[in-house]
Each structure stands twice: as structure tokens, then as C-alpha cells.
Amino acid sequence: MAHNDFKRYIWLIELLNRVDGASFADINDAWQDDPLLNPLGEPLPVRTFYNHIKAIKEIFDLEITQSKRDRKYRVSNYYGRVQEEIVSYLSLNATINRYKDLRGRVLGEEEPLVDQHCLQLLCQAMHEGKQVRLGYRKYGERCSRARTLSPYCLKIFKRRWYLLAKEGDSLKTFALDDRTTGIEMLDKNSDYAEGFDAEAFFRDTFGILKSPARNVIIKAYGHEADYWRSSPVHPSQQEIETENDYAVFSLKVGTDAWDFVQELLSRGDRIEVLKPQSLRKEMALCIEKMRRRYRSTELEA
């Protein structure tokens, strides 16, 4: 596949995502007005257009279809968040390359490295129904040890990849970062439960650690309420009270996971846990420990 062809595929996806559908005439006009990919301003042959649609389906598993209602072409399917993020990243990268003077002015977030071979082998093992042997060293341990696992699913949380797998009789979570020291696929059938629903398994979970779901009531002060509206902390989140200087939100989420407490603590004094009382008490204890540490720092100064 030619490098320029790949750029054209990204260009077409980006164009259709940017507008609410486009006719072939609209796409052809945009193509002729693109000086970087089409410096001679040549028209887009219909055959080339359909070849691009076919290639996009093969490479990205995205279908571009024409609506019978308005005869416009649209990207008609996104199967998941990961697929959307990949396409979004490629589109942004193409935009930065288009405007080369923006290099160094569009900054991304650094991500922990993940071994692509590890992800690919896990996907292959899940597809073929095989077990894997994973070298794994938990934080706090000096040496790694081999774990024989039946992989169930992969999940991203806060830009890190995690594996949910069965070890013995238990489902456990493994971080695919520097704790992973090696992986191989075994010629042994996976102990995978047919019909397992990964989305249902994590539905009430914040992050990757499973814990019983509880009804949580959070009061967000000032502009923090706007952040909660624009970027919900959890899919179950609902706004149940709205005032000028605060809003109250309800969630149904597992509160025993430390990740959830960390998320709430990161909001500082802009939020207050109203219920349950046990979570409110845990927050208060964490805040008190922080206060003591900073008090000793003040005394030393």
C-alpha cells in the first residue's frame, strides 16, 4: 500500500466525520481543493473513490455507506472506543503533518509503553481459545513469576492496558506495563466461560478492580459541576439536584476500589461525598492523613 494512499484514506474518514455526510460531488470538490494531497487539483475518479471505501473497510473495519434519503456518504459504524481513538489519533496526526508549522505546538499526553507483541498474542490466544503463560512481577515483589492464565478480555483504564484472566478458579486483573516480563501462548485450551459479557462484568466498576456497587451521592461546587456534566465520572452518573453554586450527582459504582477514592481525592475541595457514610468517612481519614503530613512540613520550615 502506497504511503499517499493511506493518507487519502485518513483524509476521507476525517472529511466524513467533520460534516454530516457528503455527496460524491462534495467529496470531489474537497479533493480538488486540497493542495497537499492533490497539488494538481485533479478530479477524484469514481473507481478510485470506491477503491478507497473498500480499503478503509479492510484496514480500519469501517463501512462508508450512502444514504438512500439524501444520497450522502457517511461512516456508518464504530464498533468501540478503541477503534474511535485510533482513527481520531490518525486524523490528528494527519492534520499536524498537513500544517507542519504546528509541530511542537500540539502536545499529547505521554503514555506508558505496552508491548505490541503482548497485545497481539493475547488477542490471538483469545481468538483461538488458548491459555497463555505470563511473566508477571507485582509492585513490591523483587522477582517475577510465571502465571498460567485463561485470557478473558482486554481493557484500557487511564491510558493503560489491563488483562482480565482466569487463574485457577478466580478472575484476576494484570497490568500490561513494566510489570509484564514475558508472554507465550500455550497449546492448552482456555478455561473461558462461554457467554461471558465483559461489558456487564465491568458495568458497575470504576477502573479495573471489581467491587460491589453502591449508591453514591456527590456534591460538586462551583464550576466543578460543569466538569462533571461535560465528562461524567461513571456511566451511571445522573444529576439529581441543581443550584446556582452547586449540583448533586448520583452514581451506582463499586466504592471499595482505591482507584475510585483516588479519583474523588483528585477533585480536592471542589466536591463533597454525601453518601454512603462509609465512603465519606474514608475520604475524611485520607484528608486527615494528608493534613498531618503537611503540618509536619510546615513545622520543619
N, C-alpha and C positions, 0 to 999 in steps of 0.2 A: 504494500500500500504506500503510495507516494505521500510525502510529508504534507504537500499542499492539499491533497485530497482530505486528509484528516482535519486540516484547518477549515476546509469548506464544510465538513460535517458539523463541526462545532459552531461555525458561523450560522448554519441553517437552524440548528437547535436553538441557539441564542436568539435568533430573529423571531422564531415562532413563540418562544417563551416571553419575549418582550412585548408582543402585540397579541390582541385577542383574535388570533387566526390571520392568515394571509392567503390571498388568491395566488395562483401561479403568476399572474401579471404583477402583483405586488412584490413577490419574491424576485421576479426577473428585474423589476425596476431597482430594487435594493441591491441586487447583484451588479448591475451596470453602474451603480453609483458608488461602488466600493473600490477605491483606488489602490488599496494594498493587495487584495486577493485577485482583483481583476483590473490591472492598470490600463488595459486597452479598452475597457468599457464594453466588452463583447456581451452579447445576449447569452442567456443560460439555455442551452439546448434541453428540450423536454426529456430526451433519453438520458442525458446526464443527470437531470433532476431526479428521475425515477431510480437511477443507479445509486444516487446519494441516499434516497429513502431506504433502499434495500441494504446498503452498507451500514446505515445507522441502526437498523434493526439487528443486523448480525453482530455489530461491535458493542452497542450500548443496550440492546434489547428494548429499544424504544420504538414505538409504532407511530408513524406520521400518517394520518388519515385525512381524507377530505370529507367535510360535512355535506350532506345532501341538501341541507337547509340553505346555507349561504355559499356553498362551493369553496369554502376556505379550508386551508390545511392547518392542522394543529397536532401537537404532540399529545396523543390520546391516552398515554399510560405512564405512570411511575409506580413501580412495584414496592418501593420502600425508601426510607430516609437516606440510606447509604447511597442508593442509586442517584437520588436527587443531589446529595452533597458532591458526588463525583462529577456530575455534569456541571453543577454550579462552580466547582473549583476549576474545571477545564475552561469554562466560559470566562471566568475572571482572569485566568492566566492568558487566554487569547486576547482579552481586552488590554491587559498590561503590555503584551508583546506588540499590540497594534499601536499603542501610544507609548513608545519607548522612553519618552522623557519622564514617564511616571514611575519608572523603576526606582526603587528606594523610597517612594512616597506612598506606596500601597503596602502596608505591613500586615503579615499574617501572624497567627499565634504558633509558637514553637510547640511541636507535638513529640511525645515520647516515641522513639523508634520502635517499630514492630517488624519482626522477621517475616517478609512476604512469603517465603517458603513455608513457614509455620502455618500461616493462614491458608495457603493453598492446599497444604497437606491435610489440614483439619477439614476443609471443605470436601476434599476427595474422600476422606475417611467417612464423613457423614453421608456422602452420596453412595458409597459402596457398602455402608453398614459395617465398618471395621473398627476395631479398637486401636488406640494409639498408646505409645509409651512416651510420657512427657517427663523430661528432666526439669525439676522444679525446686527452687530454694525460697522458702518463705522468708520475709523480713524477720531478722532476729536469729535466723539459723546460719551457721557457718558453711555448711555443705549442702549441696543439692542431692535429691534422691529421686529415683525413677518411680513414676506413678503410672499404673496401668489404668487407662480411662476409656469409657464409652462416651464419645462426644455427643452432646445434645443440641447445643446451639452456640452461636457467637453473638456477642452484644457489645456495643460501644457505650461507654459512660464517661463523660468529661474527657473526651478525645483519647481514651484508652480502650484497647480491645480486651475483652474477657471471654473465657470459655466456661460454659456450664457443662459439666460432665458427671457421669456416674462413676463412682469409685466404691467398689463393694456394693453395699445396699443404700448408699447415700448420694444425693446430688450435691456437688460442691462447685465452687467458683474459683477459677485460676486466672491470674492476670498475665497477659501475654506481653510482658515487657522484659526488663533485665532479670526478672525472677525466673524466666524460662531459659533453660540451658541446653535444650536439645529436644528433638522430637523424631519419632519414626512411626510408620503405620505397621500394625501387626496383622498377620494372616489369621485373625481370630475375630469371629463375629461380635459385633457390638451388642451390648445388653441395653438396647434402646427400646423404650416403651412406645409401641405404635400408637399413633393418635395424640402423642404429646403436643401440647399447644404452648409454644414458648411465650407468645404474647399474653396469654391468660396467666401463665406462671409468674410473669413479672408485672402484671397489671397493677397490683397494689404496692409495688416495690419502688422505693426511691434509690436509684443506683443499681447495685448488683447483689446486695445481700437480702435474702428473703426474711421477712418478719411479719407477724400478724398485723393485719390492717386495723387502724383505729381512727375514730373521728377526731380530727384536729381542727381547732379554731385559731386563726392567726389574725391579729390586728396590725394593719400596716399604716404608718403615719406619713402624712405629707405626700411628697412625690413618690415615695416608695410604693404607694398603692398603684401608681401608674406603671411602675416596673412590673408589678405582679400581674396587672391586666395585660400588658404587652408581651410578657414572657412568663406564662404560668409555671409554677414550681413543679406541678404534677398534673397529669391529665384529668384527675378527679376534681380539680380546683373549681370552686364556684364563689362568686361574690354574693354575700348574703346581707350585707349592710353597707350603705354608702352615706358618708357625711362630707362636709366641706374639707375637714382637715384629717380625715382617716377613712379607711374602709376595712371591713371584716370579711375574711375568706374562710371557707370550709374546705377541708381535704379529707380523703379517706386513704390513708397511707401507712405503711409499716414504720413505726417510730423507733423501734429497737436498734435499727442500723445506725452506726455512728455517722455515716455519710449524711443522713438527714439532719442530725444535730449540728454537724459542721456547716451545712447549708444555712440553717437558721442563724447560727452564730456569726456567719459572714455578713449578715444584714445589720449587725450592730444594734444601736438603739432605735433603729427605724421600724422594728417590728416588736410585737409582744405576743407570746404564746398565752392564750386564754384557757384552752383546754387541749388535752386532758391535764389534770393536775400533776400527774407523774412526770410528764414532759416539761411542764412549767417548772417543776422542782429541779429536774435535771439541768435545765438551762440556767437556773439560779445558782446551782452548785458550780457549774462551769464558769460563770461570770464571777463568782466569789473567788475561785482559784486564780483567775486572771487578775482580779483586783489585788490579791495578796502579793502576787509576783511583781506587779508594777509598783506596789507600795514599797517593797524592799529595794527596788531600783531607785526610787525617789530618796530613800533614806541614805543610800550609798552616795548619791550625788550631793 
